[in-house]
Amino acid sequence: MEDVKGYCVKCKEKDRKIVDGKEVVMQKKGGKTGRAYTGKCEVCGTTMYKILPSAK
């Protein structure tokens, strides 16, 4: 994925670019799984997550 943006909790800024990211599978309620994108904030380096819509 290119230019994925998310919210950085440390910087408290919306639309921060996620660098060195990859798509991962996360656990949800009821034993279900969901998709997410994780990487680092382009400014401070804090780990960021962006929850992605379900693949259909």
C-alpha positions as CSV (number, residue, x, y, z in Angstrom):
1,M,0.0,0.0,0.0
2,E,1.2,3.5,-0.7
3,D,0.7,6.6,1.3
4,V,-1.4,5.2,4.1
5,K,-2.3,7.9,6.6
6,G,-3.6,7.5,10.2
7,Y,-3.8,9.3,13.5
8,C,-0.7,9.6,15.7
9,V,-1.5,9.4,19.4
10,K,1.8,10.9,20.4
11,C,1.8,13.9,18.0
12,K,-2.0,14.2,18.2
13,E,-2.2,14.9,14.5
14,K,-4.6,13.4,11.9
15,D,-3.4,12.3,8.5
16,R,0.2,11.4,9.4
17,K,1.9,9.2,6.9
18,I,2.7,5.7,8.1
19,V,6.2,4.7,7.0
20,D,7.7,1.1,6.9
21,G,4.2,-0.2,7.1
22,K,2.7,-3.6,6.5
23,E,-0.7,-5.2,6.5
24,V,-1.5,-7.4,9.5
25,V,-4.3,-9.6,10.8
26,M,-5.7,-8.6,14.2
27,Q,-8.1,-10.4,16.6
28,K,-11.6,-9.0,17.1
29,K,-14.4,-9.8,19.5
30,G,-16.0,-13.3,19.2
31,G,-12.8,-14.9,17.7
32,K,-13.2,-13.0,14.4
33,T,-10.2,-11.5,12.6
34,G,-9.8,-8.1,10.9
35,R,-7.3,-6.3,8.8
36,A,-5.1,-3.5,9.9
37,Y,-2.1,-1.6,8.7
38,T,0.8,-0.9,11.1
39,G,4.0,1.1,10.8
40,K,5.8,4.1,12.2
41,C,4.9,7.8,12.3
42,E,6.9,9.8,9.8
43,V,7.7,12.6,12.4
44,C,8.1,11.0,15.8
45,G,8.6,7.3,15.0
46,T,5.7,6.0,17.3
47,T,4.0,2.8,16.2
48,M,0.7,3.5,14.5
49,Y,-2.2,1.3,13.5
50,K,-5.0,2.0,10.9
51,I,-7.9,-0.4,10.9
52,L,-8.9,-1.3,7.4
53,P,-12.3,-2.4,6.0
54,S,-13.1,-6.1,5.7
55,A,-12.0,-7.7,2.4
56,K,-15.0,-8.9,0.5
